[in-house]
Amino acid sequence: MEQFCTSHPLHRRIMPLLTLVMGSVTLIFILAMVQPSLPSGWDYTGITITIPPMMEVPTSTVLSKPNPTNSTSVLLSSEHLRSSSGVMSKPRISNNSSRPRSATPAFVFSWNKKKEKTMEHIHENRTENPLTAICLVGGARTLSIPRVYRSIKENLIDSISANTVTFAHLKLSDAPVKKQDKFGYFRRINASRDDLKIPLEYIRPHSVVTYQGENEERLLNPKCPLSREWGIRHRRDLFFTGANEVRLIGQLHAMYNCYKSVLDYERVSGVRFDAVAKIRPDAVWLFPCFTAKELLLREEGEMVSHFLDLFIFAPRKYSDGFQIFYEKYIGCTSGPWKWAYTPEEAYEYPFIRSLRSHYYNDRKIPVVIRRANRDESSAREQCEKQRRVGVEECMDIVYSDNFEEQSV
């Protein structure tokens, strides 16, 4: 009887199918459980941030260095996923500050019964208000100054589109004092979590990642160092080579991680952005920015608009340019590094050489870096870079915090 069953034609047809189904189920289960590893010394600490109602996220996370004085943290995991009833479970409180399994903040969406209406609302408005991801990336520095964070919120985030989602990846400790013959000195400005509390409550990002800035050397690829010889060819022989190599790599690593957060958001929400913008947290927006609609219409959607590396706006079809530099760098196995040697080149090369987009440096984009004070030698030079207003007017706007007399 057993021999008959195993040799029966029906059995020979069904068993391979059952084997394939069971194998697929097992593979899906494994992929769902496996998460990328996190660099040593990082942990999650939860904070609650209110975000625009079109996509409700009850809790987001802060990625930071371990704090031994505070062992209580909010850990987001798969158990926070929406239950069968559609209700989001509350985050669990854990007294275990051990390293989490994922290097990316957990983006968990709380869709209510109005999900379909909410999604329709987004799509109906995306012609006039394209869905734009904003990466607020870099050293926090002067972000705690009201002139800075208010201008970012009012003149960039609220002005570029009614449909925006902001991802903040902020470095708390600044690099040592920087000196350049042409641009003067850059005073070191460190920030703390307490400094960022009010700015982040005002900006209301979807998620926040903070990095203390210690042991950044671990980001470097020892197989592909930035050499002074190649730096000279890029006219940056000292500023981003040797001990300063981590300045460039740290900047691009932060943007790489922020863009991964954008991709995770798309994957979890099922919504694809129309554009991705990169902005700095230590800059003042003099006036409202061009709208996302206007920027997407340039060259019929084939142009990436930017002002140096202070602001970069990429249509979604070209936004992978934000991750190309760091992917190339960490994938390099034989040095020295021969590609971009400055932040400007690190974005220009991917967008132009790799993706073949138009890359336009628009000096009328109204954004200027704010230094510690207007007396620093590099402060005036920042206003001289832009072409939106005169230098003196620019200085008055950037270094004035009197909101009664002058609106942001």
Steps between C-alpha positions, in 0.01 A plus 500: 500500500782740595675428172178571314454840673849628433492392138152624428495772225294733721756470777786583264319818394394624843817441701725742302230766531471449875879513534513831309223654714663394827837630383351838407326532837825418680696757296243773567513423872880520504507832311243645738707407802847596377599867542828674416753529779567830677846654546644426842411750771163623371157466658145618455335753729140580424342843476151603399458748219175622348508492122266619224168313503530359149730226631471443871794351685442490877861441596835554334848422620825668581815314406773597741799391701422299815413701808593300810313743725173428326429132462136543401431516130211453262577222254295463184475151358275288284257462789393861446362420159132558457289216638221329310257757639705782351600646838864578569636345818684729743881495505641276767726647765822311544769531765744326272732739321666229295575556133194468276498283193422766245706795382194679368229665712183294506243676287165374622189658357172534682238500229151566637165432340548807281802348327345491154375858531842611621675334207256659256569837660873462437461401137243769425739771616824363359473689172514835677679368810736215404575255780852602603741329739729744679829381648620738770858379518825614658646662810230653719723798584276810486170314459397601854490869397138609432597679179638172365236245593208735437625582151551130423143422598325804357709587193595148391287216638166687500573686177638232271183289512194428714598132478837457670659243729817603683777265613760650737848347525698729728854493635534652846875549536668723245837443334806690630560860393527519123721749321524579132701775336211594273198456727639591842439299815202289608449508875413173669135492618385197696135424573317287755168319499360770726602761241301316235180446697331828406619505135381144441165567664462796264618323184311178585702247297371152434810345656815620670843340501771656715865408502750611761789503255741280693719237334408618152817339370308173485314643199819514295589234245865402570524341155423826324649806675464854372851597396657843490621437145149447372371775727730749328341410167167598653652814661425365848835354599468565875138574587364149434811280514715360780350572841217692330387205289224420746344844438397403149416136569297589810285745303429254222438215745229705675329581170524137394322394820236768461423386147468144627240634745312650205505166320381321814211747526399425143526127556287498814240755388471382141524863383773624267629855540500741208826662607772487766675809637814530711541802729744605773393559862733797556369728226252786482240517224475868409169470319254223403661241276387421147213252515548133422263542208718775352819301553352188341398696192858604427628328186179295500602313812853425385679753722648462846506850651746591772697777666843356577432224755271718715189397308453223245160422346477183293200363316437149628629345176844645582500492880712183520787740438493572873636154577736431211812664645495308827415172327797547269726595789419205725520269198847620401760226554815654354603854587569776482153645456481663156147640488351807673704684765255769613134494613402693188671246272363210706151597386585647161678190370213254569229726360695595187734209426299208635138608447547744209274768645526875454666637815441872541663713769233763564660780700160667546385224732464709820707305754813602693703322768484672837825506695536554875485879448531754222855597598653170393717530191291248306160653585502770236641264240189281538275790402725581204433157349130558439345734242153551645566817702786737570769396746406754769131411484594132514713556812219691669251219434729214599627654823184676619263315734247780537192338353278794587678740268587256226303194404681178419 
